[in-house]
């Protein structure tokens, strides 16, 4: 499929494109005065895995994008709207039935979050050529009615890795060790892990790493147990890219910080500062890698509204404001650390630092641990 160059904010990067970028065209949610007009034109159903939109992570970010587009806010009644709603599949065998039901109900756009939906979306989209689909974290469905949006997770993960390393330096930690918890193994989750490791190594070239994959997005108990074992063995900070599973690492970090232990959790996808709160204003979440899935939703809904929807592949990185890092924990992430991380960010945006996305490429980088498997 021919990849088309689009722009969003600082400009969307289309995989494989080397063309000169046009001037960026900002894409914004409809202002309140236009909400009624938008409601007459666009309807959307969000389909999620079992973790749902209360995962405070990936799915939550997608739902925020929908609410922002319609000028709504997150509240007890916002999960079902006249023009938008969400259906959560408790098991993967419900993916195809849920997709077909959404097609039958004639939504303007059907959104599936995550690569586990790829086969199901391909099957249903092939059978429903007039239906618009958006799938996030997939870049291989070559159908004219499916928009694939992926993110340069390795770039945002590099930043939180650097932040954790700078914090370890500031704390005077000797030979710090870092952990990574993944959900279900995939090339996407590999980008999180290798980016994080490379970010740490850019500051602490002799740092050590451990990894664990839960093979589930909704088992915080597994992550909590692993985090306890790691913290007890001297791990300083744990970065999770595991959906709701990763909340277990945050819970364990919070317990240990309440006991006065100097350990940290690093959030993912959304700013998980509040998940780590204790003592009213302290948080066990040092920072979070922000994967702005809401940007993808707002862009696509605007495209549908303007009859400009196209099946293509779009990648969002730091330059496009598709990923980033959270600075909410001002007590722990001091201005000095933020300044250092921001300098790294600018080097990535300018191309001075290139963050590789694959394990094979990462293992060619000096000091990268050769025993890391990314499962």
Protein Blocks (a to p, Z undefined) as FASTA:
>chain_A
ZZddddehjbpadehiabdcddddddddddfklmmmmmmmpccdddddfkommlopmmmm
mmmmmmmmnopacdfklmpcfkbccdddfbfklmmmmmmmmmmnopabdcdedjklmmmm
mmmmmmmmmbccddehiakbccfkbccddddfklmmmmmmmmmmmmmmmnopahiadddd
dfbdcfklmmmmmmmmmmmmmmmmmbccddddehiaklmklmmmmmmmmmmnopabdcdd
ehjmlmmmmmmmmmmmmnopacddddehiacklmmggehlacfbfbacdddfklmmmmmm
mmmmnopaccddddddfknopaccdfklmmlmcfklmmmmmmmmmmmmnomaccdfbfkl
mmmpghiafkbgoZZ
